[in-house]
Amino acid sequence: MRDPASDTLVDSKPEPLSLGLKLGYSMGNLSLAMQISIQGVALFYFNQVVGVPAHLVSISLGVIIFIDAFWDPGIGQWSDRCQSRFGRRHPFLFAGMIMVPIAIYLRWHPPTGWSEMALMGYILATGLLMNLSTSLFDVPSAAMGPELVSDYHERSVLMSYRSLFMMIGMALGTVLIYGVFLRSTPEHPVGQLNRDAYGPMSIAIAAVAFVGMATLVLSTRRRAAGFHRAVPSTLGIRAQMGEIMATLTNRNFVIALLASAFVGVSAGIQAGSSLYINTYFWEFTTKQILMVMLVTIAAAPVAFVIAPRLGRRFDKRNACIGTLFLSALFIATPISLRLLGAFPDNGSPMLLPIIFVTMMIGATMNLSSSILVSSMVADLVEDSQVKTGRRSEGLILSADLLPQKVLAAFAVIVPGLMLSWIGFPKDAKPGQVEPGIISAMGLSYMLIVLICTMASVYTWSKFQIDADRHARNLEKIRKA
């Protein structure tokens, strides 16, 4: 085994993180949140506004997600090995900070007069550019987390800040998109059909994203002097690939990979099915659906507070398993009770408050598990370093996302297949679909989410890094 000190550390016990540094670092997540928010209207915009057939847009979006999954580990490994006077991560952060706003602008200013196939090519090209630009910033910034803090429980605190700013960004993006730029006006009663609104909207989104990225870069620039420094590699390509495989075959990493993949599939299916469930199963109005969305965003501050405390009280793995299980339980229970005839009818004044409460609890548990998972994946860095002698934050954190993104590219088609299988009608009106079809939709959705979540729970139960093992890993690295 190589010497664990082969990747040098200027200060093995860095100073504690200040509140300002936690906030500055976490504000970088505003960029990703802005892009996720605006991507939520991509299918509608390119189909209904620009005029590209829906199947061509869907294929383009799936291809973009699929390709994006494979360059992340390369960027992560490159940033792990980078040597510059700015440190390992900051050259990539600077590049991403410049490229992301440009990519967002191009994405939402398509040319006019092009053929459908030419526009499909434009969607692909600009989507790939935007995702590549995002990866250049997001992969190194995520890899910076384990370098900023090595304490087992403080990592959960830092991840909770990042999660909080992600949800703040999602809320801000939702308000900008639906409350400011795509709002209904006398000239455009259906605001989302106003093509002229998308250009200014993209500029506002790009501006917020740039501010978030610049804040992260500036707030972490001085601290980078104390980060790990990559040692020049004298190994050939084959030997370097062997080192990469040694990192990626770490038992706990494989467990995290599989568990995260199951959650990714579940999340993708929920994202594609939730509008159908809210519209046809619960028969909510558009205003009520927006209120439900805001309730789930409101869960972020609660998860921010409780996730680190649950990790300290029960250890991160056990807390993650518990919160994952509860999140699935609060998704499944209302649907199960409705199928059993033991739930308020649609239109009942009790329905919306009960759904609010269950979704709030479920979203809080889901976000808490996400925070704890991020912290546990960060702990893999030292576990791998003890075995391989290398710091591979970028490779580990980006490779962990690869199966999620690959499966997400395919998961987007599962809701459509599910609806076709149960015979869900076209141009359906709420309250006018056969009860048997509605029941089949709710049952299928519930079972898929439950199976994926419980598979993730079982897989995480095999994860072996706890507080004691992490402390031993740190001690071995300090002694080396």
N, C-alpha and C positions, 0 to 999 in steps of 0.2 A: 504494500500500500504506500502511496506517496505521502510525503510529509504534509500534514494538515496545515502547516504554516506556509506552504508554497504560494498561496494567495495571501499577501501580506496585509496587515491591518495597522493603520497608523496609531489608533487608540482603541484597545480592546474593551475599554469601559468608557464609551462616549458620555458626554454630559447629558443629563435628562432633557427630554424634549420640553421646550416651553410651550405655553398655550398658543403663542403666536406662530411657532413653527408647525404645530399640529394643524392649525387653521390654514396656514399658507400652503402646506403640503396637500391638505385635503381639498382645497379649492381647485386643484387641478382636475378633479372629477366633474367640475361644472362643464368642461369641454365635452366629455363623453356623454353626460346627461343631455346636453343640448342636441347632440347629434342623434341620440336615441329618440328624443322627442320629435325631431323633424323627420326622421326616417319613418315614424309612425304614419305619416301622410303620404309617403312616397308612392305607394300603389295607387291610391286615389288620385294623386296629382298627375302622374304620368298617364294614367288610364282615362280619367274623366275630364281632365283639363287639357293635357297635351294631346290626347287622342291615340295613344299607343294601346293596342289590344291587351286586355288584362293578362292573358296567358304569356305573352311576350315579356311583360313587366315582371311577372312572378318568376319566370325562368331566369331573367336577368338578376333579380334579387337573390335567388337561390344560388346561382353561380358565384356571385360576389361573396356571399357568406362562406361558401365552400372553399374558394381560393384563399380568402382571408385567413382561414384557419391554419394554412400551411406556412405562411411566411412569418407568423408570430414567433415560433421557436427559433427561426433563423435570426430574427432581429434580437431576440432575447440572448442567444448565444453570442452574437456579435457585440452586444452591449456589455456582456460579461467579460469579454476578452479585449475590449477597447482600451487603448492607452492614449491619453491626451492630457494636455495641461489643464483641461476643464474637468478631468475625471472620466469615469467610465460611462456615465449616463447622460451628462449634460449635452454633449454634441448631438445626440439623438433628440433630446428635448428641444433644443434650439431649432433643429430641422423641422420637427413636427409642429412647433409653435408657428412657424412661418407658413408651412404647407397647408395646415388644416383650414384656415380662413379662405385661402385661395380655392381649395377643393370644394368647400361648401358653396362659395359663390358660383363656381362653374356648374356644380350639380343642379342648382335651382335657376339657372339661366340658359335653358336649352334653346337651340336655334329654331327658327320657324321655317316652314316650307320643306322640311326634310321628309323622306319616305319613312314608313313604319320601321323597316329594317335598319335604316340609318339611325333613327332615333333609339332603337334598341341598342345599337352599338354605342351611342352616346351615353345611354344609361349605364351600360357595362363599364365603359372607360372612366366616366366620372365617379361611378360607385367604387371601382377599384382604387382610383386615386384617393378618394376620401378615406377609404378603409386603410390603405397603406399609410397615409399621413397620420391617421389616428393611431395606428400601431406603432409608428415611430415615436410617438409621444407616450402613449398609454402603457406599452410594455416596459420601457425603462422606468417610468414613474412608479408603476406597481412594484418593480424590482427594487426600487429604492426603499420601500417600506421596511424590509428586514434589516437593511443597513442603518436606518434611522433609529431603530430600537430593537434590542436583542432580548429584553425581559419577556418571559413567557406570557404574563398577564397584561403587561403594558401594550403588547402587540394587539390584543383585542381592543384596547381603548383606541389605539390609532386607527384600526380598521373601522371602528364604530364612527369615528369622525369622517372617514372617507365615505362610508355608507350614508351618513347624514347629509353630506354635501351632494351626493348623487341624487338623493330624493329631493333636496332643495332645488337642484338644477332641473329635475324632472317637473317639479311644480312650476318653476319659473318658465320653463319651456312650454308647458301646457297653457299657462296664462298668456304668454306672448303669441302663441299660435292661434288659440281659439278665442281668447278674450280681447286681443288687440288687432292682429292682422287679418284673420279669417272670420271676424265677427260679422254678423248680418247687418246690412245697411239698406236704405231704401233702394239704392241702385243695384245692390247685390243681396237679395234676401237670403240666398244660400251662399254664405261667405266663402266656403271652401271651393266654390266654382269661379271665384274672382282671380283670374290668372295674374293680373297686375299686382296682387298682394303678395305673391310668393317671392318675388325678387327682394323687396324691402324686408320681408320676414327673414330671408336667408342672411341678409346683411346684419340684422339685429342678432340672430343666433350666432353668427360668426364672431361678432364683437364680444358677446358674453363669453364665448368659448376662448377667445384670445386673452381676455382679462384673467380667466381662471388659469390658463396655462402659464401666462407671464408671472402671475403671483406665485405659482409653484416654483418656477425656475429661479426667481429672485430670492425667495425665502429659503431655498435649499442650497443656493450657490456656495455660501460660506461653509456650510456643514459638510459639503462634498470633500473638503480637504482631509477630513477624517475617515472617509469611506475606505473600504478595501481597494487595493490597487492590483490590477491584473499583472501577472508575471509573463514576460514574453515567452511564447510557446516555441519550442524547437522541434516539436513533433510533426510528422507528416500527416497528410489528410486521413489516412487509414487509422493511425493511432488516435488522432483527434476524434474521429467517429467512434472509436472504442471508448474514449472517455465520456462522450455524450451518452452512449448506450449504458455505461456504468451508472451515470446519474439517473437516467430515465427508467432503469430497471430496479431502482431502490424499492423494496417491498412496500413501504409506506406510501411512496409516491404512486405506485400502481394502484393501491387502494384508493387514494385520493382521486386519481384519474377516473376510476370506474364510478365512484360515488358521485362525483361532480357530473359525470356524463348522464347518470340517471336523473339527477335534478334538472339538468339542462333540457332533457327531453320533456320532462313534466312541465317546465316553465314555458317551453315552446308551444306545447299543446294548450296550456291554459291561455296563453296570449292569443292563439288563433281561435279558441272556442268561447272565450269569456263574453264577447259581444253577443253571440248566439244565445248563450245561457241567460244573460241579462235581458235580452230582447224577447225571446220566445218562451223560455222556461219560467222566468219570473215576471215577464211582461212589463218591465220597467219602461218609463218614458225616457227620452233623450236627456232631459234635465235630471232625472233620478240616476241615470247611468253616470253622468258627470259627477254627481254627488258621491256615488259609490267609488269612483276613481279617486276623488279627493280624500275620501276616508282612508283608502289604502296608503296614500302618500302621507297622511297624518300619522301613520304608524311609525314612521321613521324616527321621530324624536323619542318615542317610547323604547324602540329597539336600541337606540343609541345609549340609553341609560341602563337597560336591563341586561343586554348581551354580555358586556364585560363582567358584570356582577354574577351572572349565571356561570360564566366560565371560571371565576374564582371559587364559587361555592361548590360546584359539582365537577370541575375540570372541563376543559373545552370539548373534548370528545363526547362525554356524557351529556353535556348541555346541548351540544349540536344535535345529538340523537333525539333528545327530548323535544326540542323546539321543532325539528323536522316532523316528528310524529304528530305533534299538536297542530302544526300548520295543515297537515293533510286531514286531520280529524275535523277541524273547523271548516274545511272546504266540503268534506263529504257529509257531515251530519245534517245540514239543512236539506240537501238534495235527497238523502236517505229518508228523512222524515216526510218529505213531500211525497216520495214514491210510496211510502207506507200509509199515506193519508192522514198523517198526524202533524200537519204544519198549516199555518194560516193560508187561506186561499189568495190567489193573485187579486190585487186591488184592496185587500184588507188593510186597514190602518196600522195593523201590527207587523205586517210583512217587512216593510222597509226598515224600521228600527231594529228588528231582529237580524236582518241581513247585515245592517251596519255593524252591529256588535260582533257578529261572527266573523265578518270580513276584517274588521279592525284587529281582532285577536289573531286570526289566521295570518294576516299580513305582518303583524308584529312578530309572531313566531318565525315566519319565513325570513324576514329581514334579519332577525337575531341569528338564525342558523347560518345565513349568508356571511354575516360578520365573523362568526366563529370559524367557519370554513376558511375564510381568507386568512385568519390568524393561524390556523393549523397548517395550511399550505406554506405559510411563511416559515413555520418551524421546521419544514423539510430541508431548508437551506443548510442549517447547521448539522442536521442528521446526515445529509449527503456529504457535507464537507469532511466530517469525521471519517467517512468510508473512502472518499475519493481524493481528498486533499485539495479540493477546489471549491471556490464560491461560485455558485451557478444560479443566482437569484433570477436572472432574466430567463434562462432556459427553463427552470422549474415552473415559474409562475405563468409563462406563456404556453409551455407544453401542456400544463394542466387545463388550459382553455381549449386546446385543439379538439378533443372529442366532443366537447360541448358545442363548438361552432359547426363541426362536421355534421353532428346529429341534428343541430338546429336547422341546417340547410334542408334536411329531409323532414324534420318534424313539422315544418310549415305546411306540408301536404297532408298530414295525418287528419286534422279536422275536416278537410275536404273529403277525404276517403271515408271518414266516419259518417259524414252527412249523406254521402252517396249510398253507403251500405244500408243505412236505415231508411232511405227513400225520402229524405227531406225535400220538400217541394221548392221550386223556383218561385220568386216573387211572393214569398210567404208573408202573410199578415199576422201580427201577434193576436193570439186568441182564436185563430181560424185554422190552425194546424191540428191534425188528428191527435188526440191525447196519447195514443199508443206510440206515435212517432216522437212526441215530446218526451215521453217517459224513456224511450230507447235512447234518445240523445242525452238526457241527464244521466242515465245509468252508464252508458258507454264512457262519457266524460269522467264521471266519478271513478269508475274502475281503472281507467288508464292512469289517472293522476295518483290514485292510491297504490297501484302496483309499482309505478316508477319511484314514488316516494319511499315506500317500504323497502324496495330494493336498495335504495341509497342508505336508508337507516341500517340495514343489515351489513352493508359493505363498510360503512363508517365504524361499526362495532369491532372490526378487525384492525383498526388503526391503533398503533402501539406507542405513539409519542405522547407522553404526559409531562407534567411539570418536572418530575424527578429526572426523567430521561433527558429532557431539554437542558436541565441544569448540568447533568453529567456531560452532555455534548459540548456545552460552553466551556466547562472546566478542561476537557481534553484539548480543545482548540487553544485555550489560553496557555496550557502547559507545553504545547508543541513548539 
